[in-house]
Amino acid sequence: MTDNRENERGALWNKTSGRGMDFMTGTINGERVVAFWNKDKKNPNEPDLRILKSQDQPGYDKPRPDMAQSVDDDVIPF
């Protein structure tokens, strides 16, 4: 199997909000992002996911840059 790390641009993790909404968080090219499913998709030309720059939320610790490099199985850096 080929190591694809040289082609990797980021990583996303599945999450569920307190209200039961499914979304993803992670980094793409070193920038924190959040991705939401496009539930209003009406035709195949529309995207399945919408990816937005992540906004810091009051009361949350900012992730450490070194955590994006290596992730423990039980730890998600966001």
C-alpha positions as CSV (number, residue, x, y, z in Angstrom):
1,M,0.0,0.0,0.0
2,T,1.3,3.5,-0.9
3,D,1.8,6.1,1.8
4,N,-0.5,9.0,0.8
5,R,0.8,11.5,3.4
6,E,2.5,13.5,0.7
7,N,-0.9,14.0,-0.9
8,E,-2.8,14.7,2.3
9,R,-4.2,18.3,2.6
10,G,-6.1,17.9,5.9
11,A,-8.3,15.7,8.0
12,L,-11.9,15.8,9.2
13,W,-13.7,14.2,12.1
14,N,-17.4,13.4,12.4
15,K,-19.3,15.1,15.2
16,T,-22.8,15.5,16.5
17,S,-24.0,18.7,18.1
18,G,-26.0,18.8,21.3
19,R,-29.1,19.3,19.1
20,G,-28.3,16.2,17.1
21,M,-26.9,17.9,14.0
22,D,-24.2,15.9,12.2
23,F,-21.1,17.9,11.0
24,M,-17.4,17.6,10.6
25,T,-14.4,19.5,12.0
26,G,-10.8,19.5,11.2
27,T,-8.1,21.2,9.2
28,I,-7.5,21.7,5.5
29,N,-4.1,23.1,4.5
30,G,-3.5,24.1,8.1
31,E,-6.7,26.1,8.4
32,R,-9.4,25.0,10.8
33,V,-12.7,24.3,9.1
34,V,-16.2,23.0,9.8
35,A,-18.3,21.1,7.3
36,F,-22.1,20.8,7.2
37,W,-24.2,18.4,5.1
38,N,-26.2,20.3,2.5
39,K,-29.7,19.2,3.6
40,D,-31.2,21.6,1.0
41,K,-29.6,19.8,-1.9
42,K,-32.2,19.8,-4.8
43,N,-30.1,18.5,-7.7
44,P,-26.9,16.5,-8.3
45,N,-24.9,19.7,-9.3
46,E,-25.1,21.0,-5.7
47,P,-22.5,20.0,-3.2
48,D,-23.1,17.4,-0.6
49,L,-21.1,19.3,2.0
50,R,-20.5,23.0,2.7
51,I,-17.1,23.8,4.2
52,L,-16.6,27.0,6.2
53,K,-13.6,28.5,8.0
54,S,-14.0,27.6,11.7
55,Q,-14.8,30.4,14.1
56,D,-13.5,30.4,17.7
57,Q,-16.2,30.0,20.2
58,P,-16.0,31.7,23.6
59,G,-15.2,29.3,26.4
60,Y,-13.4,26.7,24.1
61,D,-9.7,26.2,24.3
62,K,-7.9,26.7,21.0
63,P,-6.4,23.5,19.6
64,R,-2.6,23.2,19.8
65,P,-1.0,23.1,16.3
66,D,1.0,20.0,17.3
67,M,-2.2,18.0,17.9
68,A,-3.2,18.4,14.2
69,Q,0.0,16.5,13.3
70,S,-0.7,13.4,15.3
71,V,-4.0,12.4,16.7
72,D,-4.6,9.9,19.4
73,D,-7.4,7.4,18.8
74,D,-9.3,8.8,21.8
75,V,-8.4,12.5,21.3
76,I,-9.9,14.8,18.7
77,P,-8.1,18.2,18.6
78,F,-11.2,20.4,18.3
